[in-house]
Amino acid sequence: MSAFDPFRTLASQRCVADIRRLCDATTVLAFRFAAIGMFLGACSAPQDRQREQMMDQIEKQVRLPQGAEPLDKYVRYYAGPDRGNIAAIYILPGLDELPPGEVCEELKANMSSAPCSSQSPKTAEVGPGNRIWVPDSSKLPVPLRDTGKCGMVSVVYMVGQRRVVEAACFGQDVSY
């Protein structure tokens, strides 16, 4: 048997050629998916881009009140505009949940009570440092417990004036 075997050499070259063809097809397919993803990302709803820009603008301007944690510690919720204002609530994770064993009830118009309904995604689901836009201010979270510190910050941004007009810890006087 010689060192050169034409059948073995031919078979191995065909295998390499098939792998190249497969890799080329995979590369082209991956490139197509990447291009489609970039295109779809660029075509996100104008309203979503506008909201992102508005949240960026508010977060650049807002001066958190004394005693507040750094911005990235809060889960940030935004809603509006309603009467020309955007309302925002910055809340530390977990303050929208009751400690084990406690029950939340809300008073209805007919003076009966019912279990509290969740209006917005829980802070634990959203995560600290993240932000979310909710449909309207009635869907903003409400703290169900108080840390005695600045666990929740209320922010008001006037769209017409393009400025933050309020930033206050929950239960404290407005600071602006």
Backbone as a printed PyTorch tensor [residue, N CA C, xyz], in Angstrom:
tensor([[[  0.8380,  -1.1790,   0.0000],
         [  0.0000,   0.0000,   0.0000],
         [  0.8870,   1.2470,   0.0000]],

        [[  0.6310,   2.1280,  -0.8910],
         [  1.4490,   3.3290,  -0.9950],
         [  0.8930,   4.4240,  -0.0990]],

        [[  1.7050,   5.4320,   0.1100],
         [  1.2890,   6.5570,   0.9430],
         [  0.1810,   7.3530,   0.2770]],

        [[  0.1080,   7.2900,  -1.0370],
         [ -0.9300,   8.0240,  -1.7540],
         [ -2.0470,   7.0670,  -2.1320]],

        [[ -3.2300,   7.2980,  -1.6090],
         [ -4.3900,   6.4770,  -1.9440],
         [ -5.4030,   7.4060,  -2.6000]],

        [[ -5.5990,   7.3440,  -3.9210],
         [ -6.4750,   8.2930,  -4.6060],
         [ -7.9180,   8.2670,  -4.1120]],

        [[ -8.4380,   7.1120,  -3.7080],
         [ -9.8330,   7.0530,  -3.2360],
         [ -9.9900,   7.7500,  -1.8860]],

        [[ -9.0300,   7.5180,  -0.9940],
         [ -9.0880,   8.1580,   0.3170],
         [ -8.9110,   9.6740,   0.1610]],

        [[ -7.9980,  10.1340,  -0.6590],
         [ -7.7680,  11.5570,  -0.8890],
         [ -8.9980,  12.1940,  -1.5080]],

        [[ -9.6140,  11.5450,  -2.4660],
         [-10.8120,  12.0770,  -3.1120],
         [-11.9580,  12.1780,  -2.1120]],

        [[-12.1200,  11.1430,  -1.2770],
         [-13.2040,  11.1380,  -0.2960],
         [-13.0080,  12.2500,   0.7300]],

        [[-11.7680,  12.4490,   1.1900],
         [-11.5370,  13.4850,   2.1980],
         [-11.7290,  14.8780,   1.6140]],

        [[-11.3520,  15.0850,   0.3320],
         [-11.5590,  16.3910,  -0.2930],
         [-13.0450,  16.6720,  -0.4560]],

        [[-13.8240,  15.6490,  -0.7720],
         [-15.2700,  15.8430,  -0.9150],
         [-15.8920,  16.2190,   0.4290]],

        [[-15.4150,  15.5620,   1.4940],
         [-15.9180,  15.8570,   2.8380],
         [-15.6010,  17.3090,   3.2060]],

        [[-14.3830,  17.7430,   2.9460],
         [-13.9970,  19.1210,   3.2370],
         [-14.8440,  20.0870,   2.4220]],

        [[-15.0690,  19.7570,   1.1540],
         [-15.8810,  20.6260,   0.3000],
         [-17.3100,  20.7090,   0.8330]],

        [[-17.8760,  19.5820,   1.3080],
         [-19.2370,  19.5860,   1.8600],
         [-19.3110,  20.4290,   3.1300]],

        [[-18.2720,  20.3240,   3.9670],
         [-18.2530,  21.1210,   5.1930],
         [-18.1590,  22.6020,   4.8520]],

        [[-17.3270,  22.9670,   3.8680],
         [-17.2220,  24.3700,   3.4590],
         [-18.5590,  24.8880,   2.9810]],

        [[-19.2500,  24.0570,   2.1710],
         [-20.5540,  24.4680,   1.6610],
         [-21.5370,  24.6700,   2.8160]],

        [[-21.4920,  23.7470,   3.8020],
         [-22.3750,  23.8620,   4.9590],
         [-22.0330,  25.1160,   5.7640]],

        [[-20.7400,  25.3540,   5.9910],
         [-20.3240,  26.5420,   6.7350],
         [-20.7140,  27.8100,   5.9950]],

        [[-20.5200,  27.8200,   4.6970],
         [-20.9040,  28.9980,   3.9200],
         [-22.3960,  29.2480,   4.0290]],

        [[-23.2040,  28.1960,   3.9500],
         [-24.6540,  28.3500,   4.0570],
         [-25.0390,  28.8180,   5.4560]],

        [[-24.3650,  28.2710,   6.4780],
         [-24.6460,  28.6760,   7.8540],
         [-24.2640,  30.1360,   8.0670]],

        [[-23.1250,  30.5330,   7.5430],
         [-22.6740,  31.9230,   7.6770],
         [-23.6540,  32.8680,   7.0000]],

        [[-24.0870,  32.4970,   5.8070],
         [-25.0440,  33.3410,   5.0810],
         [-26.3520,  33.4180,   5.8520]],

        [[-26.8110,  32.2850,   6.4050],
         [-28.0540,  32.2720,   7.1660],
         [-27.9280,  33.1330,   8.4250]],

        [[-26.8030,  32.9980,   9.1200],
         [-26.5780,  33.8060,  10.3210],
         [-26.5470,  35.2920,   9.9760]],

        [[-25.8910,  35.6240,   8.8710],
         [-25.8360,  37.0160,   8.4430],
         [-27.2380,  37.5380,   8.1320]],

        [[-28.0470,  36.7230,   7.4760],
         [-29.4150,  37.1500,   7.1600],
         [-30.2130,  37.4260,   8.4240]],

        [[-30.1070,  36.5190,   9.4170],
         [-30.8380,  36.7270,  10.6690],
         [-30.3440,  37.9740,  11.3970]],

        [[-29.0440,  38.1990,  11.3830],
         [-28.4960,  39.3970,  12.0230],
         [-29.0040,  40.6540,  11.3290]],

        [[-29.0280,  40.6390,  10.0000],
         [-29.5160,  41.8030,   9.2460],
         [-30.9890,  42.0440,   9.5220]],

        [[-31.7730,  40.9750,   9.5820],
         [-33.2060,  41.1170,   9.8800],
         [-33.3950,  41.6810,  11.2850]],

        [[-32.6030,  41.1850,  12.2570],
         [-32.6940,  41.6880,  13.6260],
         [-32.3660,  43.1620,  13.7330]],

        [[-31.3110,  43.5910,  13.0320],
         [-30.9510,  45.0120,  13.0490],
         [-32.0460,  45.8480,  12.3980]],

        [[-32.6130,  45.3480,  11.3130],
         [-33.6690,  46.0710,  10.6280],
         [-34.8930,  46.2150,  11.5210]],

        [[-35.2910,  45.1120,  12.1750],
         [-36.4590,  45.1700,  13.0510],
         [-36.2000,  46.0730,  14.2490]],

        [[-34.9730,  46.0530,  14.7800],
         [-34.6300,  46.9280,  15.8950],
         [-34.7160,  48.3910,  15.4980]],

        [[-34.2970,  48.6900,  14.2920],
         [-34.3480,  50.0690,  13.8090],
         [-35.7760,  50.5000,  13.5240]],

        [[-36.6460,  49.5310,  13.3200],
         [-38.0390,  49.8350,  12.9950],
         [-38.9480,  49.7020,  14.2030]],

        [[-38.4080,  49.8320,  15.4300],
         [-39.2740,  49.7630,  16.5950],
         [-40.2490,  50.9380,  16.5250]],

        [[-41.3250,  50.7870,  17.2220],
         [-42.3810,  51.7900,  17.1610],
         [-41.8370,  53.1640,  17.5260]],

        [[-42.2080,  54.1920,  16.7600],
         [-41.7400,  55.5490,  17.0790],
         [-42.1080,  55.9500,  18.5050]],

        [[-43.2580,  55.4740,  18.9770],
         [-43.6810,  55.8050,  20.3390],
         [-42.7040,  55.2170,  21.3660]],

        [[-42.1990,  54.0120,  21.1200],
         [-41.2320,  53.4000,  22.0370],
         [-39.9370,  54.2040,  22.0670]],

        [[-39.4550,  54.6130,  20.9050],
         [-38.2260,  55.4170,  20.8510],
         [-38.4420,  56.7620,  21.5440]],

        [[-39.6040,  57.3520,  21.3280],
         [-39.9140,  58.6420,  21.9460],
         [-39.9520,  58.5010,  23.4740]],

        [[-40.5290,  57.4220,  23.9610],
         [-40.5860,  57.1920,  25.4110],
         [-39.1900,  56.9740,  25.9740]],

        [[-38.3660,  56.2150,  25.2790],
         [-36.9810,  55.9940,  25.7190],
         [-36.2430,  57.3260,  25.8300]],

        [[-36.4100,  58.1800,  24.8270],
         [-35.7530,  59.4910,  24.8430],
         [-36.2740,  60.3430,  25.9960]],

        [[-37.5910,  60.2600,  26.2480],
         [-38.1840,  61.0390,  27.3330],
         [-37.6490,  60.5560,  28.6900]],

        [[-37.5590,  59.2410,  28.8770],
         [-37.0180,  58.7120,  30.1320],
         [-35.5570,  59.1250,  30.2940]],

        [[-34.7940,  59.0710,  29.2060],
         [-33.3970,  59.5120,  29.2600],
         [-33.3050,  60.9720,  29.6840]],

        [[-34.1460,  61.8000,  29.0920],
         [-34.1270,  63.2350,  29.3940],
         [-34.4790,  63.4870,  30.8650]],

        [[-35.4970,  62.8100,  31.3520],
         [-35.9010,  62.9820,  32.7570],
         [-34.7710,  62.5400,  33.6830]],

        [[-34.1840,  61.3940,  33.3940],
         [-33.1420,  60.8580,  34.2730],
         [-31.8640,  61.6950,  34.2510]],

        [[-31.6280,  62.4150,  33.1750],
         [-30.4800,  63.3280,  33.1360],
         [-30.7400,  64.5600,  34.0000]],

        [[-31.9990,  64.9800,  34.0840],
         [-32.3470,  66.2040,  34.8190],
         [-32.6350,  65.9930,  36.2960]],

        [[-33.2040,  64.8520,  36.6310],
         [-33.7240,  64.6820,  37.9920],
         [-32.6050,  64.7460,  39.0270]],

        [[-32.8760,  65.4880,  40.0950],
         [-32.0070,  65.5380,  41.2630],
         [-32.7430,  64.7810,  42.3580]],

        [[-32.2280,  63.6290,  42.6910],
         [-32.9000,  62.8260,  43.7130],
         [-32.8250,  63.5330,  45.0600]],

        [[-33.8700,  63.4270,  45.8580],
         [-33.8880,  64.1180,  47.1530],
         [-32.8470,  63.5540,  48.1280]],

        [[-32.5600,  64.3360,  49.1360],
         [-31.6200,  63.9050,  50.1590],
         [-32.1470,  62.6220,  50.7990]],

        [[-31.2570,  61.6640,  50.9770],
         [-31.6400,  60.3880,  51.5820],
         [-31.9950,  59.3160,  50.5620]],

        [[-32.0880,  59.7130,  49.2860],
         [-32.4230,  58.7420,  48.2400],
         [-31.1990,  57.8970,  47.8990]],

        [[-31.4640,  56.7150,  47.4180],
         [-30.4110,  55.8180,  46.9350],
         [-29.9880,  56.2980,  45.5440]],

        [[-28.8770,  55.7820,  45.0170],
         [-28.5100,  56.1020,  43.6310],
         [-29.5980,  55.6080,  42.6750]],

        [[-29.7420,  56.2840,  41.5580],
         [-30.8040,  56.0000,  40.5860],
         [-30.8560,  54.5340,  40.1750]],

        [[-29.6950,  53.9100,  39.9940],
         [-29.6830,  52.5280,  39.4980],
         [-30.1350,  51.4970,  40.5330]],

        [[-30.3840,  51.9130,  41.7590],
         [-30.9130,  51.0050,  42.7890],
         [-32.4400,  50.8810,  42.6890]],

        [[-33.0760,  51.8590,  42.0270],
         [-34.5370,  51.8990,  41.9380],
         [-35.0360,  51.2090,  40.6720]],

        [[-36.2440,  50.6680,  40.7700],
         [-36.9990,  50.2650,  39.5830],
         [-37.7930,  51.5110,  39.2240]],

        [[-37.7130,  51.9370,  37.9680],
         [-38.2990,  53.2250,  37.5840],
         [-39.4950,  53.0180,  36.6600]],

        [[-40.6360,  53.5400,  37.0720],
         [-41.8830,  53.4450,  36.3080],
         [-42.2640,  54.8340,  35.8120]],

        [[-42.7410,  54.9160,  34.5860],
         [-43.1640,  56.1840,  33.9840],
         [-44.5560,  56.0240,  33.3930]],

        [[-45.3160,  57.1200,  33.4140],
         [-46.6490,  57.1220,  32.8010],
         [-46.9620,  58.5250,  32.3090]],

        [[-47.7710,  58.5930,  31.2820],
         [-48.2060,  59.8960,  30.7870],
         [-47.9440,  60.0250,  29.3020]],

        [[-48.0130,  61.2030,  28.7910],
         [-48.3480,  62.4240,  29.5280],
         [-49.8470,  62.5110,  29.8550]],

        [[-50.1070,  63.0590,  31.0130],
         [-51.4640,  63.2940,  31.4850],
         [-51.5230,  64.7560,  31.9050]],

        [[-52.3400,  65.5310,  31.2270],
         [-52.4450,  66.9810,  31.4570],
         [-51.0850,  67.6600,  31.3150]],

        [[-50.2950,  67.1860,  30.3620],
         [-49.0040,  67.8070,  30.0840],
         [-47.8750,  67.3560,  30.9880]],

        [[-48.1450,  66.4200,  31.8930],
         [-47.1200,  65.9510,  32.8200],
         [-46.8420,  64.4650,  32.6190]],

        [[-45.6120,  64.1010,  32.8620],
         [-45.2440,  62.6910,  32.9500],
         [-44.9880,  62.4190,  34.4170]],

        [[-45.6610,  61.4000,  34.9320],
         [-45.4660,  61.0030,  36.3250],
         [-44.5060,  59.8270,  36.3510]],

        [[-43.6270,  59.8350,  37.3200],
         [-42.6830,  58.7270,  37.4780],
         [-42.6280,  58.3330,  38.9460]],

        [[-42.4620,  57.0570,  39.1670],
         [-42.2590,  56.5230,  40.5080],
         [-40.9890,  55.6870,  40.4520]],

        [[-40.0550,  56.0150,  41.3230],
         [-38.8420,  55.2240,  41.4700],
         [-38.9960,  54.4890,  42.7980]],

        [[-38.9470,  53.1710,  42.7660],
         [-39.2120,  52.3920,  43.9740],
         [-38.1600,  51.3010,  44.1400]],

        [[-37.7110,  51.1380,  45.3820],
         [-36.7380,  50.0820,  45.6580],
         [-37.4180,  48.7200,  45.5440]],

        [[-36.7240,  47.7420,  45.0150],
         [-37.3260,  46.4140,  44.8480],
         [-37.8800,  45.8570,  46.1570]],

        [[-39.0580,  45.2960,  46.0540],
         [-39.6920,  44.6470,  47.1970],
         [-40.6580,  45.4960,  47.9710]],

        [[-40.5950,  46.8130,  47.8450],
         [-41.4950,  47.6720,  48.6180],
         [-42.9310,  47.6410,  48.0960]],

        [[-43.1370,  47.0380,  46.9390],
         [-44.4960,  46.9020,  46.4120],
         [-45.0830,  45.5330,  46.7730]],

        [[-44.4190,  44.8410,  47.6880],
         [-44.9130,  43.5430,  48.1580],
         [-44.9830,  43.5680,  49.6820]],

        [[-45.9980,  42.9130,  50.2190],
         [-46.1620,  42.8490,  51.6680],
         [-45.2890,  41.7530,  52.2500]],

        [[-44.8950,  41.9360,  53.4950],
         [-44.1610,  40.8550,  54.1640],
         [-45.0620,  39.6200,  54.2840]],

        [[-44.4660,  38.4360,  54.3800],
         [-45.2700,  37.2100,  54.5010],
         [-46.2410,  37.2970,  55.6780]],

        [[-47.4520,  36.8400,  55.4440],
         [-48.4730,  36.8260,  56.4880],
         [-49.3710,  38.0480,  56.4940]],

        [[-48.9760,  39.1110,  55.8240],
         [-49.8160,  40.3070,  55.7670],
         [-50.6610,  40.2770,  54.5020]],

        [[-51.8420,  40.8820,  54.5840],
         [-52.7830,  40.8850,  53.4640],
         [-53.1150,  42.3210,  53.0930]],

        [[-53.2250,  42.5710,  51.8130],
         [-53.5980,  43.9060,  51.3300],
         [-55.0560,  43.8860,  50.8970]],

        [[-55.7910,  44.8810,  51.3420],
         [-57.1740,  45.0450,  50.8950],
         [-57.3640,  46.4860,  50.4720]],

        [[-58.1820,  46.6780,  49.4570],
         [-58.4880,  48.0320,  49.0050],
         [-59.9670,  48.3020,  49.2210]],

        [[-60.2830,  49.5540,  49.5250],
         [-61.6510,  49.9730,  49.7710],
         [-62.3080,  50.3140,  48.4440]],

        [[-63.4440,  49.7200,  48.1940],
         [-64.1760,  49.9750,  46.9510],
         [-65.1520,  51.1360,  47.1550]],

        [[-65.7130,  51.6270,  46.0560],
         [-66.6300,  52.7710,  46.0970],
         [-67.8500,  52.4900,  46.9780]],

        [[-68.3140,  51.2300,  47.0180],
         [-69.4980,  50.8920,  47.8220],
         [-69.1290,  50.5810,  49.2730]],

        [[-67.9200,  50.9430,  49.6670],
         [-67.3920,  50.7860,  51.0190],
         [-67.1260,  49.3320,  51.4050]],

        [[-67.1060,  48.4440,  50.4510],
         [-66.6930,  47.0670,  50.7260],
         [-65.1970,  46.9640,  50.4290]],

        [[-64.5980,  45.8760,  50.8550],
         [-63.1680,  45.7080,  50.5820],
         [-62.9520,  44.4900,  49.6960]],

        [[-61.8290,  44.5120,  49.0290],
         [-61.4580,  43.4140,  48.1360],
         [-59.9400,  43.3050,  48.1710]],

        [[-59.4110,  42.1310,  47.8220],
         [-57.9460,  42.0060,  47.7660],
         [-57.3650,  43.0200,  46.7800]],

        [[-56.2150,  43.5470,  47.1230],
         [-55.5490,  44.5110,  46.2430],
         [-55.2530,  43.8580,  44.8960]],

        [[-55.4260,  44.6470,  43.8650],
         [-55.1140,  44.1460,  42.5290],
         [-53.7830,  44.7290,  42.0950]],

        [[-53.0030,  43.9190,  41.4290],
         [-51.7020,  44.3750,  40.9470],
         [-51.9130,  45.1920,  39.6840]],

        [[-51.5290,  46.4470,  39.7110],
         [-51.7200,  47.3360,  38.5710],
         [-50.5120,  47.3740,  37.6470]],

        [[-49.3390,  47.0900,  38.1850],
         [-48.1160,  47.2040,  37.3810],
         [-47.2280,  45.9990,  37.6520]],

        [[-46.2830,  45.7360,  36.7630],
         [-45.3480,  44.6350,  37.0160],
         [-44.5990,  44.8630,  38.3220]],

        [[-44.4350,  43.8140,  39.0840],
         [-43.7500,  43.9050,  40.3760],
         [-42.2830,  44.2820,  40.1930]],

        [[-41.7590,  45.0000,  41.1860],
         [-40.3730,  45.4400,  41.1150],
         [-39.4060,  44.2730,  40.9920]],

        [[-39.7350,  43.1660,  41.6430],
         [-38.8580,  41.9900,  41.5640],
         [-38.7980,  41.4490,  40.1310]],

        [[-39.8790,  41.6070,  39.3790],
         [-39.9110,  41.1460,  37.9870],
         [-39.1220,  42.0870,  37.0770]],

        [[-39.2020,  43.3800,  37.3380],
         [-38.5410,  44.3730,  36.4930],
         [-37.0500,  44.4520,  36.8270]],

        [[-36.7240,  44.4960,  38.1010],
         [-35.3320,  44.4950,  38.5360],
         [-34.7600,  45.8880,  38.7310]],

        [[-33.8770,  46.0440,  39.7470],
         [-33.2740,  47.3550,  40.0190],
         [-32.4640,  47.8320,  38.8230]],

        [[-32.5060,  49.1430,  38.6100],
         [-31.7650,  49.7390,  37.4990],
         [-32.5410,  49.7370,  36.1900]],

        [[-33.6680,  49.0620,  36.1620],
         [-34.4760,  48.9980,  34.9440],
         [-35.6510,  49.9520,  35.0340]],

        [[-36.2550,  50.1990,  33.8910],
         [-37.3890,  51.1220,  33.8430],
         [-38.4500,  50.5650,  32.9050]],

        [[-39.6670,  51.0210,  33.1390],
         [-40.7990,  50.5290,  32.3660],
         [-41.8120,  51.6610,  32.2170]],

        [[-42.4650,  51.6980,  31.0710],
         [-43.5130,  52.6810,  30.8250],
         [-44.8430,  51.9610,  30.9780]],

        [[-45.7080,  52.4660,  31.8580],
         [-47.0280,  51.8660,  32.0600],
         [-48.0790,  52.7100,  31.3460]],

        [[-49.2310,  52.1190,  31.0170],
         [-50.2280,  52.8120,  30.1890],
         [-50.7110,  54.1630,  30.7300]],

        [[-50.9410,  54.2600,  32.0380],
         [-51.3540,  55.5450,  32.6160],
         [-50.9900,  55.5740,  34.0920]],

        [[-51.1170,  56.7470,  34.6980],
         [-50.6490,  56.9220,  36.0720],
         [-51.3830,  56.0490,  37.0890]],

        [[-52.5770,  55.5770,  36.7680],
         [-53.2810,  54.6860,  37.6950],
         [-52.5920,  53.3240,  37.7910]],

        [[-51.6950,  53.0370,  36.8730],
         [-50.9750,  51.7620,  36.8530],
         [-49.5950,  51.8620,  37.5210]],

        [[-49.2610,  53.0490,  38.0230],
         [-47.9900,  53.1950,  38.7280],
         [-48.0480,  52.4290,  40.0470]],

        [[-46.9190,  51.8780,  40.4900],
         [-46.9270,  51.0930,  41.7370],
         [-47.1320,  51.9810,  42.9570]],

        [[-47.6340,  51.3600,  43.9930],
         [-47.8350,  52.0250,  45.2730],
         [-47.0560,  51.2160,  46.3010]],

        [[-46.2820,  51.8760,  47.1520],
         [-45.5420,  51.0950,  48.1500],
         [-46.5150,  50.4740,  49.1500]],

        [[-46.3080,  49.2180,  49.4530],
         [-47.1630,  48.5320,  50.4160],
         [-46.5140,  48.4820,  51.7870]],

        [[-45.2880,  48.9100,  51.8550],
         [-44.6130,  49.0300,  53.1400],
         [-43.5930,  50.1450,  53.0330]],

        [[-43.2170,  50.6570,  54.1930],
         [-42.3180,  51.8020,  54.2360],
         [-41.0550,  51.4220,  54.9850]],

        [[-39.9270,  51.8190,  54.4680],
         [-38.6520,  51.5420,  55.1260],
         [-38.2820,  52.6580,  56.0950]],

        [[-39.0320,  53.7560,  56.0570],
         [-38.6900,  54.9020,  56.8770],
         [-37.6200,  55.7570,  56.2300]],

        [[-37.1300,  55.3080,  55.0920],
         [-36.1230,  56.0510,  54.3400],
         [-36.7540,  56.4580,  53.0200]],

        [[-35.9510,  56.7390,  52.0560],
         [-36.4560,  57.1740,  50.7530],
         [-36.5700,  55.9700,  49.8090]],

        [[-37.4570,  55.0400,  50.1480],
         [-37.6450,  53.8260,  49.3640],
         [-38.4220,  54.0570,  48.0800]],

        [[-39.1380,  55.1800,  48.0310],
         [-39.8850,  55.5200,  46.8270],
         [-39.7670,  57.0150,  46.5720]],

        [[-39.5030,  57.3540,  45.3150],
         [-39.3780,  58.7580,  44.9170],
         [-40.4570,  59.0450,  43.8850]],

        [[-41.1880,  60.1260,  44.1040],
         [-42.2070,  60.5780,  43.1550],
         [-41.5970,  61.6990,  42.3150]],

        [[-41.7340,  61.5700,  40.9850],
         [-41.1520,  62.5560,  40.0750],
         [-42.2390,  63.0560,  39.1330]],

        [[-42.2520,  64.3630,  38.8900],
         [-43.1710,  64.9490,  37.9040],
         [-42.3400,  65.7470,  36.9090]],

        [[-42.5860,  65.4850,  35.6400],
         [-41.8910,  66.1680,  34.5440],
         [-42.9370,  66.8790,  33.7010]],

        [[-42.7490,  68.2010,  33.5120],
         [-43.6710,  68.9720,  32.6730],
         [-43.1610,  68.9520,  31.2400]],

        [[-43.9380,  68.3210,  30.3670],
         [-43.5270,  68.1480,  28.9780],
         [-43.3640,  69.4990,  28.2780]],

        [[-44.3190,  70.4140,  28.4730],
         [-44.2760,  71.7200,  27.8070],
         [-43.0630,  72.5420,  28.1940]],

        [[-42.6490,  72.4350,  29.4440],
         [-41.4800,  73.1830,  29.9170],
         [-40.1850,  72.3820,  29.7960]],

        [[-40.3250,  71.1200,  29.4680],
         [-39.1880,  70.2140,  29.3100],
         [-38.2970,  70.2120,  30.5440]],

        [[-38.9530,  70.0790,  31.7110],
         [-38.1580,  70.0590,  32.9390],
         [-38.8620,  69.2980,  34.0590]],

        [[-38.0480,  68.7760,  34.9580],
         [-38.5450,  68.1070,  36.1550],
         [-38.9870,  69.1930,  37.1250]],

        [[-40.2100,  69.0940,  37.6380],
         [-40.7130,  70.0980,  38.5690],
         [-40.8860,  69.5370,  39.9750]],

        [[-40.7440,  68.2230,  40.1110],
         [-40.8910,  67.6220,  41.4320],
         [-40.0830,  66.3370,  41.5050]],

        [[-39.4260,  66.1600,  42.6320],
         [-38.7660,  64.8960,  42.9720],
         [-38.7420,  64.8300,  44.4820]],

        [[-39.5410,  63.9420,  45.0520],
         [-39.6600,  63.8830,  46.5000],
         [-39.7710,  62.4450,  46.9720]],

        [[-39.1980,  62.1950,  48.1430],
         [-39.3700,  60.8940,  48.7540],
         [-40.8230,  60.7310,  49.1550]],

        [[-41.3360,  59.5440,  49.0580],
         [-42.7310,  59.2590,  49.4040],
         [-43.0070,  59.7250,  50.8320]],

        [[-44.0290,  60.5510,  50.9760],
         [-44.4260,  61.0460,  52.2820],
         [-43.6660,  62.2640,  52.7490]],

        [[-42.7890,  62.8120,  51.9210],
         [-42.0460,  64.0140,  52.3020],
         [-42.4770,  65.1770,  51.4310]],

        [[-42.0710,  66.3690,  51.8460],
         [-42.3900,  67.5730,  51.0550],
         [-41.6620,  67.5560,  49.7180]],

        [[-42.2580,  68.2170,  48.7720],
         [-41.6960,  68.3080,  47.4230],
         [-40.4020,  69.1000,  47.4690]],

        [[-39.4010,  68.6150,  46.6980],
         [-38.1160,  69.3140,  46.6660],
         [-37.8060,  69.7730,  45.2540]],

        [[-38.1640,  70.9540,  44.8870],
         [-37.8040,  71.5810,  43.6050],
         [-38.2260,  73.0030,  43.6510]]])
